[in-house]
Amino acid sequence: MPDPVDFQVRPYRPARWLPGPHAQTLGARMLRPSDGPASRRVRWDTPDGDFVDLDLGGPDTGAEDAPRVLLLHGLEGSSRRGYIRLLARELHARGLRTVALNFRSCSGEPNRKPRFYHSGDSDEIRWVVDRLRAQDPDAPLGAAGVSMGGNILLRYLSEPGAGVEGAVAISVPFDLSAGTAELEGRTTGRLYMRYFLGSLMEKVRQKEELLRGRVDMERLRRARNLREFDDALTAPLHGFGDAETYYREASSGPVLHRVGTPTLLLQARDDPFQPSGLLPEEAVARNHHLVAAFPGRGGHVGFVEGSSPLRPRFWAEAEAARFLAHVLGRDSA
């Protein structure tokens, strides 16, 4: 397997017609193709009596023994999000198969149990990876996570026995408390937060009968930001004392030094979801398993290139696929 230090990230050249982090963040969301490559949905029953839905896809031909890549979406996303579909398209073009996981409650159907998902849910990833390994033990396996999915992936990679040969994490909230404070402290951040909170509260309404008696529903209904939501639901429902404990124990930044898998980190310094001063540059310098590109611009899961909105290019998805093809032995860099 190639040494990750041999991989050279191509420079990011931000589109001039999308100035600023919010233009990149929102522009990328609107400009990514809405249609995705062909996939087949499967449902796996989990050991605790719940289920997860996954979308399986691959190249048209010659994919039977190809490496696979597990794709992990962000907060209140799904396997249908544009960045997941574009990642799958880029990976298929390089001959890799994909398995796009929907976190619990994110596939379009409420899950059976009270639990949701959270930013440090590495146990779920371990179970999925172990099952993929058992199904196809000879195929190399990689993973790519975006935003919250990238944080969960890095937490998993920091633990003993991580079962993937290569990984990519894009626009990761390395410090969950600082990232939440960044959103709370800015007008535009509060707009993003309102969107996420509205989606989460709709799922709470769908699962109210399951949640009653497990969390303080009146306190939960009064939540006006993500920190209050996490304090009322995410923390108590998933075994954390409070929101700050959850943020501390689920953040990936403090455990990057333990990652032992070739991993590419792609993060913009102007990401509006994370203070720019918290980029893990020291961890990258000390851990030879980490390769990083921290361009000055790009927004949150943006990274749009190209001379015109009619012909946008998406740097992060392309580099992620190129890196994974390289470390999984499917392609040269």
C-alpha positions as CSV (number, residue, x, y, z in Angstrom):
1,M,0.0,0.0,0.0
2,P,1.4,3.4,-0.9
3,D,2.8,5.6,1.8
4,P,0.4,8.6,2.4
5,V,3.3,11.0,2.4
6,D,3.8,10.3,-1.3
7,F,0.4,11.8,-2.0
8,Q,0.4,15.4,-3.2
9,V,-2.9,17.3,-2.8
10,R,-3.7,19.4,-5.8
11,P,-3.9,23.2,-5.1
12,Y,-7.4,24.5,-4.6
13,R,-8.3,27.4,-6.8
14,P,-11.6,29.0,-5.5
15,A,-14.1,30.2,-8.0
16,R,-14.0,34.0,-8.1
17,W,-17.7,34.2,-8.7
18,L,-18.3,32.7,-5.2
19,P,-16.5,35.2,-2.9
20,G,-16.6,34.5,0.8
21,P,-17.2,31.5,2.9
22,H,-21.0,31.7,2.9
23,A,-21.2,32.0,-0.9
24,Q,-19.0,28.9,-1.1
25,T,-21.0,27.0,1.5
26,L,-24.4,27.7,0.0
27,G,-23.3,27.9,-3.6
28,A,-21.8,24.4,-3.5
29,R,-25.1,23.1,-2.1
30,M,-27.1,24.6,-5.0
31,L,-24.6,23.8,-7.7
32,R,-23.8,20.1,-7.0
33,P,-25.7,17.8,-9.4
34,S,-29.0,16.6,-7.8
35,D,-28.9,13.2,-9.6
36,G,-26.6,10.5,-8.3
37,P,-25.1,7.4,-9.7
38,A,-27.2,4.2,-9.6
39,S,-27.4,2.6,-6.2
40,R,-29.3,-0.2,-4.4
41,R,-30.7,0.4,-0.9
42,V,-30.4,-2.3,1.7
43,R,-31.6,-2.3,5.4
44,W,-29.5,-3.9,8.1
45,D,-31.0,-4.8,11.4
46,T,-28.8,-3.6,14.3
47,P,-27.9,-5.6,17.4
48,D,-30.0,-3.4,19.6
49,G,-33.2,-4.1,17.6
50,D,-33.1,-1.0,15.4
51,F,-32.1,-0.6,11.7
52,V,-29.8,1.4,9.4
53,D,-30.3,2.0,5.7
54,L,-27.4,1.9,3.3
55,D,-27.0,2.7,-0.4
56,L,-24.7,0.4,-2.4
57,G,-23.2,1.4,-5.7
58,G,-20.3,0.9,-8.0
59,P,-18.8,1.1,-11.5
60,D,-20.9,-0.3,-14.3
61,T,-18.4,-3.1,-14.9
62,G,-15.5,-4.9,-13.1
63,A,-16.6,-3.9,-9.6
64,E,-17.1,-7.3,-8.1
65,D,-13.7,-7.4,-6.4
66,A,-13.0,-3.6,-6.3
67,P,-12.2,-1.7,-3.1
68,R,-15.2,-0.3,-1.2
69,V,-15.6,3.1,0.5
70,L,-18.0,3.8,3.3
71,L,-19.5,7.3,3.0
72,L,-20.7,9.2,6.0
73,H,-22.9,12.3,5.8
74,G,-23.1,15.4,8.0
75,L,-25.6,16.6,10.6
76,E,-29.2,16.1,9.4
77,G,-27.9,15.0,6.0
78,S,-28.4,11.6,4.3
79,S,-27.0,9.4,1.5
80,R,-29.0,11.6,-0.9
81,R,-27.1,14.8,-0.2
82,G,-25.2,16.2,-3.2
83,Y,-21.8,15.9,-1.6
84,I,-22.3,12.2,-0.9
85,R,-23.7,11.5,-4.4
86,L,-20.8,13.4,-6.0
87,L,-18.3,11.5,-3.8
88,A,-19.8,8.3,-5.0
89,R,-19.7,9.4,-8.7
90,E,-16.0,10.4,-8.4
91,L,-15.1,7.1,-6.6
92,H,-17.0,5.0,-9.2
93,A,-15.1,6.8,-12.0
94,R,-11.9,5.5,-10.4
95,G,-13.3,1.9,-10.1
96,L,-14.3,1.9,-6.5
97,R,-17.5,0.7,-5.0
98,T,-19.4,2.8,-2.4
99,V,-21.5,2.1,0.7
100,A,-23.4,5.2,1.8
101,L,-24.6,4.9,5.4
102,N,-27.7,6.8,6.6
103,F,-27.3,7.5,10.3
104,R,-30.4,6.5,12.3
105,S,-33.5,8.6,11.5
106,C,-31.8,10.1,8.4
107,S,-33.0,7.7,5.7
108,G,-36.5,9.1,5.4
109,E,-38.0,6.8,8.0
110,P,-37.9,7.2,11.8
111,N,-35.8,4.5,13.5
112,R,-37.4,2.1,16.0
113,K,-35.5,3.1,19.1
114,P,-35.4,6.3,21.1
115,R,-31.7,6.9,20.3
116,F,-30.7,9.2,17.4
117,Y,-27.1,9.6,16.3
118,H,-24.4,11.9,17.6
119,S,-21.0,13.3,16.6
120,G,-19.0,10.7,18.5
121,D,-21.0,7.6,17.5
122,S,-17.9,5.5,16.6
123,D,-19.6,2.3,17.9
124,E,-22.0,2.5,15.0
125,I,-19.2,2.9,12.5
126,R,-17.3,0.0,14.0
127,W,-20.3,-2.3,13.7
128,V,-20.9,-1.3,10.0
129,V,-17.2,-1.7,9.2
130,D,-17.0,-5.1,10.9
131,R,-20.0,-6.3,8.9
132,L,-18.6,-5.0,5.6
133,R,-15.4,-6.8,6.4
134,A,-17.2,-10.1,7.1
135,Q,-19.2,-9.8,3.9
136,D,-16.2,-9.2,1.7
137,P,-13.0,-9.9,3.6
138,D,-10.6,-9.7,0.6
139,A,-11.7,-6.3,-0.7
140,P,-9.8,-3.2,0.6
141,L,-12.0,-0.9,2.5
142,G,-11.8,2.9,2.9
143,A,-14.0,5.6,4.3
144,A,-14.9,9.2,3.8
145,G,-16.8,11.4,6.2
146,V,-18.2,14.9,5.6
147,S,-18.6,17.5,8.5
148,M,-20.1,15.6,11.4
149,G,-19.6,12.3,9.5
150,G,-15.9,13.2,9.3
151,N,-15.7,13.8,13.0
152,I,-17.3,10.4,13.8
153,L,-14.9,8.8,11.3
154,L,-11.8,10.4,13.0
155,R,-13.0,9.3,16.4
156,Y,-13.3,5.7,15.0
157,L,-9.9,5.9,13.4
158,S,-8.3,7.0,16.7
159,E,-9.5,3.8,18.5
160,P,-7.7,0.4,18.5
161,G,-8.5,-2.0,15.6
162,A,-9.9,0.5,13.1
163,G,-10.7,-1.6,10.1
164,V,-10.2,0.6,7.1
165,E,-7.0,1.1,5.0
166,G,-7.5,4.7,4.1
167,A,-9.8,7.6,5.0
168,V,-10.8,11.2,4.1
169,A,-12.4,13.7,6.4
170,I,-13.9,16.9,4.9
171,S,-14.9,20.1,6.8
172,V,-14.7,18.5,10.2
173,P,-15.8,20.3,13.4
174,F,-12.7,19.3,15.3
175,D,-13.8,21.1,18.5
176,L,-17.6,20.7,18.9
177,S,-17.9,23.2,21.7
178,A,-16.0,25.9,19.9
179,G,-17.8,25.2,16.7
180,T,-21.2,25.5,18.4
181,A,-20.1,28.8,20.0
182,E,-19.0,30.1,16.6
183,L,-22.4,29.4,15.2
184,E,-24.2,30.9,18.2
185,G,-22.1,34.1,18.1
186,R,-22.7,35.2,14.5
187,T,-25.9,36.2,12.7
188,T,-25.2,33.9,9.8
189,G,-24.3,31.1,12.1
190,R,-27.6,31.4,13.9
191,L,-29.3,31.0,10.5
192,Y,-27.5,27.8,9.9
193,M,-28.3,26.7,13.4
194,R,-32.0,27.4,13.0
195,Y,-32.1,25.2,9.9
196,F,-30.5,22.2,11.7
197,L,-32.6,22.7,14.8
198,G,-35.8,22.8,12.8
199,S,-34.9,19.5,11.2
200,L,-34.0,17.9,14.5
201,M,-37.1,19.1,16.2
202,E,-39.3,17.6,13.5
203,K,-37.7,14.2,14.2
204,V,-38.4,14.7,17.9
205,R,-42.1,15.2,17.1
206,Q,-42.1,12.0,15.1
207,K,-40.5,10.1,18.0
208,E,-42.2,11.8,20.9
209,E,-43.8,8.6,22.3
210,L,-40.5,6.8,22.3
211,L,-38.7,9.8,23.9
212,R,-41.2,10.5,26.7
213,G,-39.9,9.4,30.0
214,R,-36.3,9.3,28.7
215,V,-35.7,13.0,28.3
216,D,-37.3,16.2,29.6
217,M,-39.7,16.9,26.8
218,E,-40.7,20.4,28.0
219,R,-37.1,21.4,28.3
220,L,-36.4,20.0,24.9
221,R,-39.3,22.0,23.3
222,R,-37.8,25.2,24.8
223,A,-34.4,24.6,23.1
224,R,-33.5,27.6,20.9
225,N,-30.1,26.6,19.7
226,L,-28.0,23.4,19.2
227,R,-26.3,23.6,22.6
228,E,-29.7,23.6,24.4
229,F,-30.9,20.8,22.2
230,D,-27.8,18.7,22.9
231,D,-28.1,19.5,26.6
232,A,-31.7,18.4,26.7
233,L,-31.6,15.4,24.3
234,T,-28.3,14.3,22.7
235,A,-26.3,14.2,25.9
236,P,-28.8,12.4,28.2
237,L,-30.1,10.0,25.5
238,H,-26.6,8.8,24.6
239,G,-24.9,8.6,28.0
240,F,-23.2,12.0,28.4
241,G,-23.7,14.1,31.5
242,D,-24.4,17.3,29.7
243,A,-23.7,19.1,26.4
244,E,-20.2,20.2,27.4
245,T,-19.3,16.7,28.4
246,Y,-20.6,15.4,25.1
247,Y,-18.7,18.0,23.1
248,R,-15.5,17.3,25.0
249,E,-15.8,13.5,24.7
250,A,-17.0,13.4,21.1
251,S,-14.6,16.0,19.5
252,S,-12.0,14.5,17.1
253,G,-9.3,17.2,17.5
254,P,-7.9,15.9,20.7
255,V,-7.5,12.4,19.4
256,L,-5.9,13.0,16.0
257,H,-2.5,12.0,17.3
258,R,-3.9,8.4,17.8
259,V,-5.0,8.0,14.1
260,G,-3.0,5.2,12.6
261,T,-4.7,5.0,9.2
262,P,-3.6,7.0,6.1
263,T,-6.0,9.9,6.3
264,L,-6.6,13.0,4.2
265,L,-7.9,16.1,6.0
266,L,-9.5,18.8,3.8
267,Q,-10.5,22.0,5.7
268,A,-11.0,25.6,4.7
269,R,-9.5,28.3,7.1
270,D,-12.7,30.4,6.5
271,D,-15.1,27.5,7.4
272,P,-18.0,29.3,9.2
273,F,-18.7,26.3,11.3
274,Q,-15.3,26.3,13.1
275,P,-12.9,29.0,14.4
276,S,-9.9,29.2,12.0
277,G,-7.4,29.1,14.9
278,L,-8.4,25.6,15.8
279,L,-7.1,23.8,12.7
280,P,-5.1,20.7,13.9
281,E,-1.8,21.8,12.3
282,E,0.4,20.5,15.1
283,A,-1.3,17.1,15.1
284,V,-0.8,16.8,11.3
285,A,2.9,17.7,11.7
286,R,3.5,15.1,14.3
287,N,1.4,12.2,12.9
288,H,2.8,10.8,9.6
289,H,-0.4,9.0,8.9
290,L,-2.2,12.4,8.3
291,V,-2.1,14.3,5.1
292,A,-3.8,17.7,5.1
293,A,-4.7,20.7,2.9
294,F,-6.0,23.8,4.7
295,P,-6.7,26.4,2.0
296,G,-7.6,29.9,3.0
297,R,-11.0,29.7,1.3
298,G,-13.6,27.2,0.6
299,G,-16.4,27.6,3.3
300,H,-18.0,24.6,4.8
301,V,-18.2,21.6,2.4
302,G,-17.8,24.2,-0.4
303,F,-14.6,24.1,-2.3
304,V,-16.1,25.1,-5.7
305,E,-13.7,25.8,-8.6
306,G,-14.2,26.8,-12.2
307,S,-14.5,29.9,-14.4
308,S,-18.3,29.9,-14.6
309,P,-21.4,28.7,-12.6
310,L,-22.3,26.7,-15.7
311,R,-19.2,24.6,-15.3
312,P,-18.4,24.3,-11.6
313,R,-15.8,21.8,-10.3
314,F,-15.8,20.4,-6.8
315,W,-12.2,20.1,-5.5
316,A,-12.9,18.3,-2.2
317,E,-14.8,15.4,-3.7
318,A,-12.3,15.0,-6.6
319,E,-9.3,15.0,-4.2
320,A,-11.0,12.6,-1.8
321,A,-11.6,10.1,-4.6
322,R,-8.0,10.5,-5.9
323,F,-6.5,9.9,-2.4
324,L,-8.7,6.9,-1.7
325,A,-8.0,5.3,-5.1
326,H,-4.3,5.9,-4.3
327,V,-4.2,4.4,-0.8
328,L,-6.5,1.5,-1.7
329,G,-4.3,0.4,-4.6
330,R,-6.8,1.3,-7.4
331,D,-4.9,4.1,-9.0
332,S,-1.7,6.1,-9.0
333,A,-1.8,9.6,-7.5
